[in-house]
Amino acid sequence: MNAMEERLQDIRKNPDKHRHIDLNDLTRCCITDGAINTLLMEAHEGLTGTNGGRGCDVLSGPCACGAWHR
């Protein structure tokens, strides 16, 4: 199992551990082999809630749902 598969499995098994404060925190979690992995970014959507039917990936700042959370 590679690093991305391990991280995806951890996101599914431990979603509470992957509710990130902001984009910087989320980005650090999604780096594999020195680059941001978009599959990992997408796996975080909805872990912090939803907004307008779209999954949120952070608690504050710019979010996947298109809003800026405070």
C-alpha positions as CSV (number, residue, x, y, z in Angstrom):
1,M,0.0,0.0,0.0
2,N,1.4,3.4,-1.0
3,A,1.3,6.6,1.1
4,M,-1.8,7.9,-0.7
5,E,-3.7,4.7,-0.1
6,E,-2.7,4.7,3.5
7,R,-3.8,8.3,4.0
8,L,-7.2,7.6,2.2
9,Q,-7.7,4.7,4.5
10,D,-6.9,6.8,7.6
11,I,-9.3,9.5,6.4
12,R,-12.1,7.0,6.1
13,K,-11.3,5.3,9.5
14,N,-10.5,8.4,11.5
15,P,-12.5,11.4,10.0
16,D,-12.3,13.3,13.3
17,K,-8.5,13.4,12.9
18,H,-9.0,15.0,9.5
19,R,-11.2,17.9,10.3
20,H,-8.7,20.7,9.5
21,I,-8.7,24.2,10.8
22,D,-7.7,26.0,7.6
23,L,-6.3,25.5,4.1
24,N,-2.7,25.4,5.3
25,D,-3.6,22.5,7.7
26,L,-5.5,20.7,5.0
27,T,-2.7,21.1,2.5
28,R,-0.1,19.7,4.9
29,C,-2.3,16.6,5.2
30,C,-2.6,16.2,1.5
31,I,1.0,16.3,0.4
32,T,2.4,13.0,-1.0
33,D,5.7,12.7,-2.8
34,G,6.3,16.4,-2.4
35,A,3.1,17.6,-4.1
36,I,-0.5,18.2,-3.2
37,N,-2.6,15.2,-4.0
38,T,-6.1,16.2,-5.2
39,L,-7.6,12.9,-4.4
40,L,-6.7,13.4,-0.8
41,M,-8.1,16.9,-0.9
42,E,-11.4,15.6,-2.3
43,A,-11.5,12.9,0.4
44,H,-11.7,15.6,3.0
45,E,-14.8,17.2,1.6
46,G,-17.8,16.9,3.9
47,L,-15.7,16.1,7.0
48,T,-16.4,19.5,8.6
49,G,-20.0,19.7,7.4
50,T,-21.9,21.0,4.4
51,N,-22.9,24.4,3.0
52,G,-25.4,24.7,0.3
53,G,-25.2,21.0,-0.5
54,R,-21.4,21.0,-1.0
55,G,-19.0,19.3,1.4
56,C,-16.8,21.5,3.5
57,D,-13.1,20.6,4.0
58,V,-12.0,23.3,6.5
59,L,-13.4,25.1,9.6
60,S,-12.1,28.6,8.6
61,G,-10.9,30.4,5.5
62,P,-11.5,29.3,1.9
63,C,-13.4,26.1,1.6
64,A,-14.3,23.5,-1.0
65,C,-17.9,24.5,-0.6
66,G,-17.1,27.9,-2.2
67,A,-17.5,29.9,1.0
68,W,-15.1,31.6,3.3
69,H,-15.7,30.3,6.8
70,R,-14.9,32.3,9.9
